[in-house]
Amino acid sequence: QRLIETTRPDIVKKFAPVLKEDANVIFQYIHQCNSQTPS
């Protein structure tokens, strides 16, 4: 999750107006999607 925060801070800027309070949810979602084995 920290890697995504460090390398792609622009993602939060894009979705910050939608998720006003907890922009960290975006990083958690991306991390969860990438940590799963493809089906």
C-alpha positions as CSV (number, residue, x, y, z in Angstrom):
1,Q,0.0,0.0,0.0
2,R,2.8,2.4,0.8
3,L,4.4,1.7,-2.5
4,I,1.3,2.8,-4.4
5,E,1.0,6.0,-2.2
6,T,4.6,6.9,-2.9
7,T,4.7,6.1,-6.6
8,R,1.2,7.3,-7.7
9,P,0.0,10.2,-5.5
10,D,-1.9,11.5,-8.6
11,I,-4.5,8.8,-8.1
12,V,-5.7,10.3,-4.8
13,K,-5.9,13.7,-6.3
14,K,-8.2,12.4,-9.0
15,F,-10.6,10.8,-6.6
16,A,-10.3,13.1,-3.6
17,P,-13.4,15.1,-4.3
18,V,-15.5,11.9,-4.3
19,L,-14.0,10.4,-1.1
20,K,-13.6,13.6,0.9
21,E,-12.9,12.1,4.3
22,D,-10.9,8.9,3.7
23,A,-8.8,9.0,0.5
24,N,-6.7,6.2,1.9
25,V,-9.5,3.8,0.8
26,I,-8.3,4.2,-2.8
27,F,-4.9,2.8,-1.9
28,Q,-6.3,0.0,0.1
29,Y,-8.6,-1.0,-2.8
30,I,-5.8,-1.0,-5.3
31,H,-3.6,-3.0,-2.9
32,Q,-6.3,-5.6,-2.4
33,C,-7.0,-5.9,-6.2
34,N,-3.3,-6.4,-6.9
35,S,-2.6,-8.9,-4.0
36,Q,-5.2,-11.4,-5.2
37,T,-4.3,-14.3,-7.5
38,P,-5.9,-13.9,-10.9
39,S,-8.8,-16.2,-11.5
